[in-house]
Amino acid sequence: MFNMLFGLKDIHTVITNQRKIGGAAEADSIRLSSGETYQNPVFTNVDISKGQYVSVGFIDEEGQNIIAHVDQIAVIKGLEHKLICQLNNTFIKQIMVRDTLQYLQKLCEVNSGFVTQTFKKEALRLVQDVSLKELKNHNISLPFPVEEKVVSINNRLFA
């Protein structure tokens, strides 16, 4: 699920659809016009006003929450959509893993006793996002078996 992103519209799409697609928008670095450079920023917000991108919010490796006007951005390098387990920003990775696992536990509680296809699909997407390793590290079990060596392939049939 390494997907190159090409601009603010893509960042906004990832943030907006985070629950459906998982992961986050992360760059190798971002340099502002003032010369400040931030490593491994994970984008948390894109503000739009009257159809124009106004500002972006991101959290850097050190946990600083920065909001910058789009005119202040000089360069964004290596912008990609990554799964949570693939993030290089350890600060936000820990937060996102914790939040995702809490959501997964609540999802399992709500669906206890009923393993529907919709529930299973969402739970497996969450597990793929944080990794099976994190699931085991936090002693979280699912009400259905999860195979460790299964690689997810697109479910589309091509004729």
C-alpha positions as CSV (number, residue, x, y, z in Angstrom):
1,M,0.0,0.0,0.0
2,F,2.9,2.4,-0.8
3,N,1.1,5.0,-2.8
4,M,2.8,8.2,-4.0
5,L,0.8,11.3,-3.3
6,F,1.1,14.3,-5.5
7,G,-0.3,17.3,-3.6
8,L,-2.6,18.8,-1.1
9,K,-5.7,17.2,-2.7
10,D,-4.2,13.8,-2.2
11,I,-3.3,14.6,1.4
12,H,-6.8,15.8,2.0
13,T,-8.2,12.6,0.4
14,V,-6.1,10.4,2.7
15,I,-7.1,12.3,5.8
16,T,-10.8,12.4,4.9
17,N,-11.0,8.6,4.0
18,Q,-8.7,7.5,6.8
19,R,-11.2,5.1,8.3
20,K,-11.9,3.4,4.9
21,I,-8.3,3.1,3.6
22,G,-6.2,3.3,6.8
23,G,-2.8,4.6,7.2
24,A,-1.6,8.2,6.9
25,A,0.0,10.7,4.6
26,E,3.7,11.0,5.5
27,A,6.6,12.8,3.8
28,D,10.4,12.4,4.2
29,S,10.7,16.0,5.0
30,I,8.9,19.4,4.6
31,R,10.8,22.7,4.4
32,L,9.0,26.0,5.0
33,S,9.9,29.2,3.2
34,S,11.5,30.4,6.5
35,G,14.1,27.7,6.2
36,E,12.7,25.4,8.9
37,T,12.9,21.7,8.0
38,Y,10.8,19.0,9.6
39,Q,11.6,15.3,9.2
40,N,9.0,12.6,8.7
41,P,5.9,14.9,9.0
42,V,2.6,13.1,9.2
43,F,-0.2,15.3,7.9
44,T,-3.2,15.6,10.2
45,N,-5.3,18.4,8.6
46,V,-5.8,20.3,5.4
47,D,-8.0,23.4,5.7
48,I,-10.0,24.5,2.7
49,S,-11.9,27.8,2.3
50,K,-14.0,28.6,-0.7
51,G,-12.4,25.8,-2.7
52,Q,-8.8,27.0,-2.0
53,Y,-6.3,25.2,0.2
54,V,-5.5,27.5,3.1
55,S,-3.3,25.6,5.6
56,V,-1.9,22.2,6.5
57,G,-1.4,20.7,9.9
58,F,1.3,18.1,10.5
59,I,3.1,16.5,13.4
60,D,6.9,16.0,13.1
61,E,9.2,13.4,14.6
62,E,9.5,15.3,17.9
63,G,5.8,15.5,18.4
64,Q,5.4,19.2,17.5
65,N,2.0,20.0,16.1
66,I,2.6,22.5,13.3
67,I,0.0,24.4,11.2
68,A,1.4,26.3,8.2
69,H,-0.2,28.4,5.6
70,V,0.1,26.8,2.2
71,D,2.1,29.9,1.0
72,Q,4.8,29.1,3.7
73,I,5.5,25.6,2.3
74,A,8.6,25.6,0.1
75,V,9.2,21.9,-0.5
76,I,7.6,18.6,0.5
77,K,9.8,15.6,-0.3
78,G,8.8,12.0,-0.5
79,L,5.1,12.3,0.1
80,E,3.4,8.9,0.4
81,H,0.4,7.2,1.8
82,K,1.6,4.5,4.2
83,L,0.1,2.0,6.6
84,I,0.5,2.8,10.3
85,C,3.0,0.0,10.7
86,Q,5.1,1.6,7.9
87,L,5.4,5.1,9.3
88,N,8.8,6.4,10.1
89,N,7.5,9.0,12.5
90,T,7.6,7.0,15.8
91,F,5.8,9.7,17.8
92,I,2.6,9.6,15.7
93,K,3.0,5.9,15.0
94,Q,2.6,5.1,18.7
95,I,-0.5,7.3,18.9
96,M,-2.1,5.9,15.8
97,V,-1.4,2.3,16.9
98,R,-3.0,2.9,20.3
99,D,-6.0,4.6,18.8
100,T,-6.5,1.9,16.1
101,L,-6.2,-0.9,18.6
102,Q,-8.7,0.8,21.0
103,Y,-11.1,1.1,18.0
104,L,-10.5,-2.5,17.1
105,Q,-11.3,-3.7,20.7
106,K,-14.5,-1.6,20.8
107,L,-15.5,-3.1,17.4
108,C,-14.9,-6.6,18.7
109,E,-17.0,-5.8,21.8
110,V,-19.9,-4.5,19.8
111,N,-19.8,-7.5,17.4
112,S,-19.1,-10.1,20.1
113,G,-20.8,-13.4,19.1
114,F,-21.6,-12.2,15.5
115,V,-18.8,-12.5,13.0
116,T,-20.4,-10.9,9.9
117,Q,-18.5,-10.4,6.6
118,T,-18.6,-6.6,7.1
119,F,-17.1,-6.8,10.6
120,K,-14.4,-9.3,9.5
121,K,-13.4,-7.1,6.6
122,E,-13.1,-4.0,8.7
123,A,-11.2,-5.9,11.5
124,L,-8.8,-7.4,9.0
125,R,-8.2,-3.9,7.5
126,L,-7.3,-2.6,10.9
127,V,-5.0,-5.5,11.6
128,Q,-3.3,-5.0,8.3
129,D,-2.9,-1.3,9.1
130,V,-1.2,-1.8,12.5
131,S,0.4,-5.2,11.8
132,L,-0.2,-8.6,13.4
133,K,2.9,-8.1,15.5
134,E,1.4,-5.1,17.3
135,L,-1.8,-7.0,17.8
136,K,0.1,-9.8,19.5
137,N,2.3,-7.3,21.5
138,H,-0.9,-5.8,23.0
139,N,-2.5,-9.2,23.7
140,I,-5.5,-8.5,21.5
141,S,-7.4,-11.4,20.1
142,L,-10.0,-11.5,17.4
143,P,-13.1,-13.6,17.5
144,F,-12.0,-15.3,14.3
145,P,-8.6,-16.8,13.2
146,V,-6.1,-14.6,11.4
147,E,-3.5,-16.3,9.2
148,E,-0.1,-14.7,9.6
149,K,1.3,-15.5,6.1
150,V,-1.6,-14.5,4.1
151,V,-1.0,-11.6,1.6
152,S,-4.1,-9.6,0.8
153,I,-4.8,-9.5,-2.9
154,N,-7.3,-7.2,-4.6
155,N,-10.7,-9.0,-4.6
156,R,-11.6,-7.9,-8.2
157,L,-12.1,-10.5,-10.9
158,F,-10.7,-9.7,-14.3
159,A,-12.2,-11.2,-17.4
